[in-house]
Amino acid sequence: SMPRRYSYYCWNSISSMGSMISLNSMIFLIFIILESLISKRMLLFKFNQSSLEWLNFLPPLDHSHLEIPLLIKNLNLKSILIKF
């Protein structure tokens, strides 16, 4: 258990700095969450993944690893090329 007071000034100042860092981090986290909910930004990419990790269900279904999964290569050149 944490003592209520530190007997040395140095440890008290280190503890106070740690609490201020935690407070600033919480304020920054709340700001990021609110800003992401308020702003209406355009998506930079679509969720169209065909790799093996995105094809599995979580949690995995029963007997899902008895056969090799089918992989589909989805290549769209328009999304790769940058238009100037």
Gaussian input, Z-matrix of N, CA and C with variables (Angstrom, degrees):
# hf/3-21g

backbone

0 1
 N
 C     1     B1
 C     2     B2     1     A1
 N     3     B3     2     A2     1     D1
 C     4     B4     3     A3     2     D2
 C     5     B5     4     A4     3     D3
 N     6     B6     5     A5     4     D4
 C     7     B7     6     A6     5     D5
 C     8     B8     7     A7     6     D6
 N     9     B9     8     A8     7     D7
 C    10    B10     9     A9     8     D8
 C    11    B11    10    A10     9     D9
 N    12    B12    11    A11    10    D10
 C    13    B13    12    A12    11    D11
 C    14    B14    13    A13    12    D12
 N    15    B15    14    A14    13    D13
 C    16    B16    15    A15    14    D14
 C    17    B17    16    A16    15    D15
 N    18    B18    17    A17    16    D16
 C    19    B19    18    A18    17    D17
 C    20    B20    19    A19    18    D18
 N    21    B21    20    A20    19    D19
 C    22    B22    21    A21    20    D20
 C    23    B23    22    A22    21    D21
 N    24    B24    23    A23    22    D22
 C    25    B25    24    A24    23    D23
 C    26    B26    25    A25    24    D24
 N    27    B27    26    A26    25    D25
 C    28    B28    27    A27    26    D26
 C    29    B29    28    A28    27    D27
 N    30    B30    29    A29    28    D28
 C    31    B31    30    A30    29    D29
 C    32    B32    31    A31    30    D30
 N    33    B33    32    A32    31    D31
 C    34    B34    33    A33    32    D32
 C    35    B35    34    A34    33    D33
 N    36    B36    35    A35    34    D34
 C    37    B37    36    A36    35    D35
 C    38    B38    37    A37    36    D36
 N    39    B39    38    A38    37    D37
 C    40    B40    39    A39    38    D38
 C    41    B41    40    A40    39    D39
 N    42    B42    41    A41    40    D40
 C    43    B43    42    A42    41    D41
 C    44    B44    43    A43    42    D42
 N    45    B45    44    A44    43    D43
 C    46    B46    45    A45    44    D44
 C    47    B47    46    A46    45    D45
 N    48    B48    47    A47    46    D46
 C    49    B49    48    A48    47    D47
 C    50    B50    49    A49    48    D48
 N    51    B51    50    A50    49    D49
 C    52    B52    51    A51    50    D50
 C    53    B53    52    A52    51    D51
 N    54    B54    53    A53    52    D52
 C    55    B55    54    A54    53    D53
 C    56    B56    55    A55    54    D54
 N    57    B57    56    A56    55    D55
 C    58    B58    57    A57    56    D56
 C    59    B59    58    A58    57    D57
 N    60    B60    59    A59    58    D58
 C    61    B61    60    A60    59    D59
 C    62    B62    61    A61    60    D60
 N    63    B63    62    A62    61    D61
 C    64    B64    63    A63    62    D62
 C    65    B65    64    A64    63    D63
 N    66    B66    65    A65    64    D64
 C    67    B67    66    A66    65    D65
 C    68    B68    67    A67    66    D66
 N    69    B69    68    A68    67    D67
 C    70    B70    69    A69    68    D68
 C    71    B71    70    A70    69    D69
 N    72    B72    71    A71    70    D70
 C    73    B73    72    A72    71    D71
 C    74    B74    73    A73    72    D72
 N    75    B75    74    A74    73    D73
 C    76    B76    75    A75    74    D74
 C    77    B77    76    A76    75    D75
 N    78    B78    77    A77    76    D76
 C    79    B79    78    A78    77    D77
 C    80    B80    79    A79    78    D78
 N    81    B81    80    A80    79    D79
 C    82    B82    81    A81    80    D80
 C    83    B83    82    A82    81    D81
 N    84    B84    83    A83    82    D82
 C    85    B85    84    A84    83    D83
 C    86    B86    85    A85    84    D84
 N    87    B87    86    A86    85    D85
 C    88    B88    87    A87    86    D86
 C    89    B89    88    A88    87    D87
 N    90    B90    89    A89    88    D88
 C    91    B91    90    A90    89    D89
 C    92    B92    91    A91    90    D90
 N    93    B93    92    A92    91    D91
 C    94    B94    93    A93    92    D92
 C    95    B95    94    A94    93    D93
 N    96    B96    95    A95    94    D94
 C    97    B97    96    A96    95    D95
 C    98    B98    97    A97    96    D96
 N    99    B99    98    A98    97    D97
 C   100   B100    99    A99    98    D98
 C   101   B101   100   A100    99    D99
 N   102   B102   101   A101   100   D100
 C   103   B103   102   A102   101   D101
 C   104   B104   103   A103   102   D102
 N   105   B105   104   A104   103   D103
 C   106   B106   105   A105   104   D104
 C   107   B107   106   A106   105   D105
 N   108   B108   107   A107   106   D106
 C   109   B109   108   A108   107   D107
 C   110   B110   109   A109   108   D108
 N   111   B111   110   A110   109   D109
 C   112   B112   111   A111   110   D110
 C   113   B113   112   A112   111   D111
 N   114   B114   113   A113   112   D112
 C   115   B115   114   A114   113   D113
 C   116   B116   115   A115   114   D114
 N   117   B117   116   A116   115   D115
 C   118   B118   117   A117   116   D116
 C   119   B119   118   A118   117   D117
 N   120   B120   119   A119   118   D118
 C   121   B121   120   A120   119   D119
 C   122   B122   121   A121   120   D120
 N   123   B123   122   A122   121   D121
 C   124   B124   123   A123   122   D122
 C   125   B125   124   A124   123   D123
 N   126   B126   125   A125   124   D124
 C   127   B127   126   A126   125   D125
 C   128   B128   127   A127   126   D126
 N   129   B129   128   A128   127   D127
 C   130   B130   129   A129   128   D128
 C   131   B131   130   A130   129   D129
 N   132   B132   131   A131   130   D130
 C   133   B133   132   A132   131   D131
 C   134   B134   133   A133   132   D132
 N   135   B135   134   A134   133   D133
 C   136   B136   135   A135   134   D134
 C   137   B137   136   A136   135   D135
 N   138   B138   137   A137   136   D136
 C   139   B139   138   A138   137   D137
 C   140   B140   139   A139   138   D138
 N   141   B141   140   A140   139   D139
 C   142   B142   141   A141   140   D140
 C   143   B143   142   A142   141   D141
 N   144   B144   143   A143   142   D142
 C   145   B145   144   A144   143   D143
 C   146   B146   145   A145   144   D144
 N   147   B147   146   A146   145   D145
 C   148   B148   147   A147   146   D146
 C   149   B149   148   A148   147   D147
 N   150   B150   149   A149   148   D148
 C   151   B151   150   A150   149   D149
 C   152   B152   151   A151   150   D150
 N   153   B153   152   A152   151   D151
 C   154   B154   153   A153   152   D152
 C   155   B155   154   A154   153   D153
 N   156   B156   155   A155   154   D154
 C   157   B157   156   A156   155   D155
 C   158   B158   157   A157   156   D156
 N   159   B159   158   A158   157   D157
 C   160   B160   159   A159   158   D158
 C   161   B161   160   A160   159   D159
 N   162   B162   161   A161   160   D160
 C   163   B163   162   A162   161   D161
 C   164   B164   163   A163   162   D162
 N   165   B165   164   A164   163   D163
 C   166   B166   165   A165   164   D164
 C   167   B167   166   A166   165   D165
 N   168   B168   167   A167   166   D166
 C   169   B169   168   A168   167   D167
 C   170   B170   169   A169   168   D168
 N   171   B171   170   A170   169   D169
 C   172   B172   171   A171   170   D170
 C   173   B173   172   A172   171   D171
 N   174   B174   173   A173   172   D172
 C   175   B175   174   A174   173   D173
 C   176   B176   175   A175   174   D174
 N   177   B177   176   A176   175   D175
 C   178   B178   177   A177   176   D176
 C   179   B179   178   A178   177   D177
 N   180   B180   179   A179   178   D178
 C   181   B181   180   A180   179   D179
 C   182   B182   181   A181   180   D180
 N   183   B183   182   A182   181   D181
 C   184   B184   183   A183   182   D182
 C   185   B185   184   A184   183   D183
 N   186   B186   185   A185   184   D184
 C   187   B187   186   A186   185   D185
 C   188   B188   187   A187   186   D186
 N   189   B189   188   A188   187   D187
 C   190   B190   189   A189   188   D188
 C   191   B191   190   A190   189   D189
 N   192   B192   191   A191   190   D190
 C   193   B193   192   A192   191   D191
 C   194   B194   193   A193   192   D192
 N   195   B195   194   A194   193   D193
 C   196   B196   195   A195   194   D194
 C   197   B197   196   A196   195   D195
 N   198   B198   197   A197   196   D196
 C   199   B199   198   A198   197   D197
 C   200   B200   199   A199   198   D198
 N   201   B201   200   A200   199   D199
 C   202   B202   201   A201   200   D200
 C   203   B203   202   A202   201   D201
 N   204   B204   203   A203   202   D202
 C   205   B205   204   A204   203   D203
 C   206   B206   205   A205   204   D204
 N   207   B207   206   A206   205   D205
 C   208   B208   207   A207   206   D206
 C   209   B209   208   A208   207   D207
 N   210   B210   209   A209   208   D208
 C   211   B211   210   A210   209   D209
 C   212   B212   211   A211   210   D210
 N   213   B213   212   A212   211   D211
 C   214   B214   213   A213   212   D212
 C   215   B215   214   A214   213   D213
 N   216   B216   215   A215   214   D214
 C   217   B217   216   A216   215   D215
 C   218   B218   217   A217   216   D216
 N   219   B219   218   A218   217   D217
 C   220   B220   219   A219   218   D218
 C   221   B221   220   A220   219   D219
 N   222   B222   221   A221   220   D220
 C   223   B223   222   A222   221   D221
 C   224   B224   223   A223   222   D222
 N   225   B225   224   A224   223   D223
 C   226   B226   225   A225   224   D224
 C   227   B227   226   A226   225   D225
 N   228   B228   227   A227   226   D226
 C   229   B229   228   A228   227   D227
 C   230   B230   229   A229   228   D228
 N   231   B231   230   A230   229   D229
 C   232   B232   231   A231   230   D230
 C   233   B233   232   A232   231   D231
 N   234   B234   233   A233   232   D232
 C   235   B235   234   A234   233   D233
 C   236   B236   235   A235   234   D234
 N   237   B237   236   A236   235   D235
 C   238   B238   237   A237   236   D236
 C   239   B239   238   A238   237   D237
 N   240   B240   239   A239   238   D238
 C   241   B241   240   A240   239   D239
 C   242   B242   241   A241   240   D240
 N   243   B243   242   A242   241   D241
 C   244   B244   243   A243   242   D242
 C   245   B245   244   A244   243   D243
 N   246   B246   245   A245   244   D244
 C   247   B247   246   A246   245   D245
 C   248   B248   247   A247   246   D246
 N   249   B249   248   A248   247   D247
 C   250   B250   249   A249   248   D248
 C   251   B251   250   A250   249   D249

   B1=1.4501
   B2=1.5181
   B3=1.3212
   B4=1.4600
   B5=1.5236
   B6=1.3257
   B7=1.4688
   B8=1.5225
   B9=1.3028
   B10=1.4604
   B11=1.5174
   B12=1.3159
   B13=1.4567
   B14=1.5186
   B15=1.3151
   B16=1.4566
   B17=1.5191
   B18=1.3068
   B19=1.4623
   B20=1.5224
   B21=1.3289
   B22=1.4581
   B23=1.5219
   B24=1.3323
   B25=1.4588
   B26=1.5247
   B27=1.3160
   B28=1.4660
   B29=1.5258
   B30=1.3316
   B31=1.4609
   B32=1.5220
   B33=1.3193
   B34=1.4634
   B35=1.5262
   B36=1.3346
   B37=1.4655
   B38=1.5265
   B39=1.3291
   B40=1.4699
   B41=1.5261
   B42=1.3180
   B43=1.4642
   B44=1.5246
   B45=1.3344
   B46=1.4678
   B47=1.5221
   B48=1.3385
   B49=1.4665
   B50=1.5276
   B51=1.3170
   B52=1.4622
   B53=1.5134
   B54=1.3300
   B55=1.4681
   B56=1.5236
   B57=1.3352
   B58=1.4688
   B59=1.5336
   B60=1.3175
   B61=1.4663
   B62=1.5278
   B63=1.3295
   B64=1.4674
   B65=1.5202
   B66=1.3288
   B67=1.4607
   B68=1.5230
   B69=1.3384
   B70=1.4660
   B71=1.5235
   B72=1.3183
   B73=1.4648
   B74=1.5241
   B75=1.3311
   B76=1.4675
   B77=1.5274
   B78=1.3352
   B79=1.4695
   B80=1.5206
   B81=1.3367
   B82=1.4559
   B83=1.5274
   B84=1.3293
   B85=1.4645
   B86=1.5233
   B87=1.3278
   B88=1.4666
   B89=1.5186
   B90=1.3387
   B91=1.4636
   B92=1.5238
   B93=1.3254
   B94=1.4652
   B95=1.5254
   B96=1.3271
   B97=1.4670
   B98=1.5214
   B99=1.3338
   B100=1.4648
   B101=1.5217
   B102=1.3184
   B103=1.4579
   B104=1.5201
   B105=1.3279
   B106=1.4627
   B107=1.5239
   B108=1.3329
   B109=1.4633
   B110=1.5227
   B111=1.3302
   B112=1.4631
   B113=1.5239
   B114=1.3336
   B115=1.4666
   B116=1.5273
   B117=1.2982
   B118=1.4675
   B119=1.5222
   B120=1.3144
   B121=1.4564
   B122=1.5198
   B123=1.3377
   B124=1.4496
   B125=1.5303
   B126=1.3175
   B127=1.4583
   B128=1.5197
   B129=1.3162
   B130=1.4532
   B131=1.5220
   B132=1.3040
   B133=1.4549
   B134=1.5197
   B135=1.3237
   B136=1.4535
   B137=1.5178
   B138=1.3142
   B139=1.4608
   B140=1.5249
   B141=1.3145
   B142=1.4584
   B143=1.5259
   B144=1.3037
   B145=1.4534
   B146=1.5229
   B147=1.3122
   B148=1.4608
   B149=1.5260
   B150=1.3108
   B151=1.4636
   B152=1.5261
   B153=1.2993
   B154=1.4541
   B155=1.5239
   B156=1.3218
   B157=1.4614
   B158=1.5265
   B159=1.3326
   B160=1.4606
   B161=1.5196
   B162=1.3302
   B163=1.4589
   B164=1.5228
   B165=1.3089
   B166=1.4625
   B167=1.5183
   B168=1.3167
   B169=1.4546
   B170=1.5233
   B171=1.3042
   B172=1.4660
   B173=1.5050
   B174=1.2776
   B175=1.4624
   B176=1.5227
   B177=1.3275
   B178=1.4612
   B179=1.5257
   B180=1.3005
   B181=1.4586
   B182=1.5279
   B183=1.3230
   B184=1.4613
   B185=1.5236
   B186=1.3050
   B187=1.4666
   B188=1.5283
   B189=1.2991
   B190=1.4637
   B191=1.5223
   B192=1.3238
   B193=1.4571
   B194=1.5217
   B195=1.3066
   B196=1.4576
   B197=1.5244
   B198=1.3218
   B199=1.4550
   B200=1.5214
   B201=1.3155
   B202=1.4632
   B203=1.5306
   B204=1.3251
   B205=1.4630
   B206=1.5286
   B207=1.3054
   B208=1.4529
   B209=1.5221
   B210=1.3244
   B211=1.4566
   B212=1.5168
   B213=1.3135
   B214=1.4572
   B215=1.5163
   B216=1.3155
   B217=1.4627
   B218=1.5157
   B219=1.3267
   B220=1.4500
   B221=1.5190
   B222=1.3240
   B223=1.4504
   B224=1.5194
   B225=1.3102
   B226=1.4492
   B227=1.5215
   B228=1.3398
   B229=1.4556
   B230=1.5266
   B231=1.3169
   B232=1.4634
   B233=1.5192
   B234=1.3091
   B235=1.4596
   B236=1.5238
   B237=1.3348
   B238=1.4584
   B239=1.5249
   B240=1.3164
   B241=1.4575
   B242=1.5199
   B243=1.3057
   B244=1.4650
   B245=1.5194
   B246=1.3203
   B247=1.4604
   B248=1.5174
   B249=1.3088
   B250=1.4646
   B251=1.5004
   A1=109.60
   A2=115.12
   A3=121.40
   A4=110.35
   A5=116.72
   A6=118.03
   A7=110.68
   A8=116.41
   A9=120.33
   A10=111.91
   A11=117.77
   A12=121.72
   A13=109.36
   A14=114.43
   A15=120.11
   A16=108.16
   A17=116.45
   A18=119.59
   A19=112.19
   A20=117.17
   A21=120.06
   A22=109.38
   A23=115.58
   A24=121.69
   A25=111.34
   A26=117.67
   A27=121.37
   A28=111.00
   A29=117.39
   A30=119.87
   A31=111.17
   A32=116.86
   A33=120.31
   A34=110.58
   A35=117.82
   A36=119.92
   A37=111.05
   A38=117.69
   A39=120.28
   A40=110.12
   A41=117.34
   A42=121.26
   A43=110.98
   A44=116.74
   A45=120.21
   A46=111.26
   A47=117.60
   A48=120.04
   A49=110.57
   A50=117.49
   A51=120.48
   A52=112.38
   A53=116.48
   A54=118.87
   A55=111.04
   A56=118.18
   A57=120.52
   A58=110.83
   A59=117.04
   A60=120.17
   A61=109.96
   A62=117.31
   A63=120.70
   A64=111.45
   A65=117.53
   A66=121.29
   A67=111.03
   A68=117.18
   A69=120.34
   A70=111.26
   A71=117.61
   A72=120.66
   A73=111.56
   A74=116.91
   A75=120.15
   A76=111.23
   A77=117.42
   A78=120.77
   A79=110.00
   A80=117.07
   A81=121.16
   A82=111.32
   A83=117.88
   A84=121.90
   A85=111.08
   A86=117.17
   A87=120.68
   A88=110.36
   A89=117.52
   A90=121.10
   A91=111.02
   A92=117.86
   A93=121.33
   A94=110.48
   A95=117.54
   A96=120.92
   A97=110.78
   A98=117.56
   A99=120.12
   A100=111.74
   A101=117.59
   A102=120.75
   A103=111.10
   A104=117.55
   A105=119.74
   A106=111.70
   A107=117.66
   A108=120.22
   A109=111.84
   A110=117.48
   A111=121.42
   A112=111.85
   A113=117.33
   A114=120.15
   A115=110.30
   A116=115.33
   A117=121.92
   A118=108.23
   A119=116.04
   A120=120.51
   A121=110.63
   A122=114.62
   A123=120.66
   A124=109.16
   A125=116.52
   A126=120.59
   A127=109.94
   A128=116.25
   A129=120.30
   A130=112.17
   A131=117.71
   A132=121.53
   A133=108.70
   A134=114.83
   A135=120.13
   A136=109.18
   A137=114.99
   A138=119.63
   A139=107.96
   A140=115.41
   A141=121.69
   A142=108.38
   A143=116.42
   A144=121.25
   A145=109.92
   A146=115.63
   A147=119.42
   A148=111.70
   A149=117.80
   A150=119.07
   A151=109.78
   A152=115.17
   A153=121.62
   A154=112.68
   A155=117.76
   A156=119.39
   A157=112.35
   A158=119.32
   A159=121.31
   A160=112.47
   A161=117.49
   A162=120.45
   A163=112.68
   A164=117.89
   A165=121.20
   A166=110.78
   A167=115.50
   A168=120.95
   A169=109.25
   A170=116.23
   A171=120.91
   A172=108.86
   A173=120.86
   A174=127.34
   A175=110.47
   A176=117.38
   A177=119.83
   A178=112.22
   A179=115.11
   A180=120.40
   A181=110.21
   A182=116.03
   A183=120.01
   A184=110.21
   A185=116.76
   A186=124.49
   A187=111.84
   A188=117.78
   A189=119.68
   A190=112.84
   A191=117.47
   A192=119.17
   A193=112.26
   A194=117.48
   A195=120.39
   A196=112.14
   A197=117.45
   A198=120.76
   A199=109.05
   A200=115.40
   A201=120.62
   A202=108.58
   A203=118.45
   A204=120.08
   A205=111.96
   A206=115.30
   A207=122.22
   A208=109.18
   A209=116.55
   A210=121.73
   A211=109.16
   A212=115.32
   A213=121.31
   A214=107.87
   A215=116.58
   A216=120.31
   A217=107.77
   A218=115.25
   A219=121.63
   A220=108.12
   A221=118.25
   A222=121.84
   A223=109.08
   A224=115.33
   A225=121.24
   A226=107.93
   A227=116.89
   A228=120.48
   A229=112.38
   A230=117.96
   A231=120.06
   A232=111.67
   A233=117.38
   A234=119.73
   A235=111.76
   A236=117.56
   A237=120.45
   A238=111.00
   A239=116.78
   A240=120.63
   A241=110.69
   A242=115.33
   A243=120.88
   A244=107.96
   A245=116.18
   A246=120.81
   A247=109.01
   A248=116.20
   A249=120.78
   A250=110.75
   D1=148.54
   D2=-178.55
   D3=-80.24
   D4=136.23
   D5=174.43
   D6=-70.42
   D7=153.56
   D8=-178.50
   D9=-71.62
   D10=-31.85
   D11=-179.05
   D12=-137.74
   D13=148.79
   D14=171.98
   D15=-95.68
   D16=140.19
   D17=-177.93
   D18=-81.33
   D19=-14.17
   D20=-179.91
   D21=-113.57
   D22=142.23
   D23=-177.25
   D24=-64.95
   D25=-36.44
   D26=-177.21
   D27=-61.40
   D28=-46.23
   D29=-179.51
   D30=-67.90
   D31=-33.51
   D32=177.76
   D33=-66.40
   D34=-40.68
   D35=179.34
   D36=-69.14
   D37=-36.39
   D38=176.95
   D39=-65.72
   D40=-40.80
   D41=177.65
   D42=-64.83
   D43=-39.54
   D44=178.50
   D45=-66.61
   D46=-39.68
   D47=177.71
   D48=-64.75
   D49=-38.38
   D50=178.14
   D51=-64.36
   D52=-38.81
   D53=178.12
   D54=-69.47
   D55=-34.29
   D56=177.41
   D57=-69.24
   D58=-37.44
   D59=176.23
   D60=-63.81
   D61=-41.79
   D62=177.89
   D63=-64.34
   D64=-40.95
   D65=178.72
   D66=-64.51
   D67=-44.78
   D68=177.82
   D69=-62.98
   D70=-37.57
   D71=178.82
   D72=-65.86
   D73=-40.03
   D74=178.64
   D75=-66.82
   D76=-41.17
   D77=177.60
   D78=-62.90
   D79=-42.73
   D80=179.01
   D81=-64.51
   D82=-40.19
   D83=177.95
   D84=-63.66
   D85=-44.38
   D86=178.58
   D87=-63.40
   D88=-39.74
   D89=177.46
   D90=-62.39
   D91=-43.99
   D92=-179.49
   D93=-63.74
   D94=-42.74
   D95=-179.62
   D96=-65.63
   D97=-46.08
   D98=179.83
   D99=-65.38
   D100=-40.98
   D101=-179.86
   D102=-65.32
   D103=-37.15
   D104=178.91
   D105=-71.27
   D106=-29.52
   D107=177.65
   D108=-77.41
   D109=-33.73
   D110=-176.39
   D111=-80.89
   D112=-43.19
   D113=-175.13
   D114=-74.28
   D115=144.50
   D116=179.33
   D117=-112.14
   D118=79.73
   D119=-177.99
   D120=-90.55
   D121=150.78
   D122=176.63
   D123=-76.10
   D124=141.83
   D125=178.04
   D126=-69.39
   D127=138.08
   D128=179.84
   D129=-86.35
   D130=-20.70
   D131=178.16
   D132=-148.60
   D133=154.74
   D134=176.50
   D135=-95.07
   D136=153.18
   D137=179.06
   D138=-85.65
   D139=81.93
   D140=-178.89
   D141=-131.72
   D142=62.86
   D143=-176.60
   D144=-92.06
   D145=141.72
   D146=177.96
   D147=-122.58
   D148=14.43
   D149=178.08
   D150=-76.80
   D151=166.02
   D152=-172.85
   D153=-63.26
   D154=-36.87
   D155=-176.58
   D156=-68.14
   D157=-26.86
   D158=-179.85
   D159=-88.71
   D160=-12.91
   D161=179.57
   D162=-86.19
   D163=-17.06
   D164=179.85
   D165=-80.68
   D166=144.56
   D167=175.18
   D168=-86.58
   D169=149.12
   D170=176.28
   D171=-120.23
   D172=122.96
   D173=-7.18
   D174=-70.11
   D175=156.95
   D176=-177.26
   D177=-63.06
   D178=145.34
   D179=177.57
   D180=-71.37
   D181=161.03
   D182=178.33
   D183=-65.03
   D184=139.65
   D185=178.56
   D186=58.79
   D187=33.23
   D188=-177.43
   D189=-83.49
   D190=-14.11
   D191=-177.17
   D192=-110.03
   D193=28.23
   D194=178.06
   D195=-90.06
   D196=-14.70
   D197=178.46
   D198=-136.31
   D199=159.88
   D200=-178.59
   D201=-75.40
   D202=131.09
   D203=180.00
   D204=-71.71
   D205=153.28
   D206=179.69
   D207=-83.65
   D208=127.00
   D209=177.86
   D210=-106.16
   D211=135.21
   D212=-179.55
   D213=-117.87
   D214=124.61
   D215=177.68
   D216=-86.91
   D217=117.69
   D218=-177.84
   D219=-112.39
   D220=99.45
   D221=-176.02
   D222=-116.83
   D223=119.64
   D224=178.74
   D225=-117.86
   D226=109.11
   D227=-175.85
   D228=-69.70
   D229=-26.54
   D230=179.92
   D231=-65.72
   D232=-33.11
   D233=179.37
   D234=-78.12
   D235=-20.48
   D236=-179.23
   D237=-84.62
   D238=-41.47
   D239=-177.42
   D240=-71.95
   D241=137.86
   D242=178.77
   D243=-98.25
   D244=126.64
   D245=179.43
   D246=-91.10
   D247=129.63
   D248=178.81
   D249=-94.57

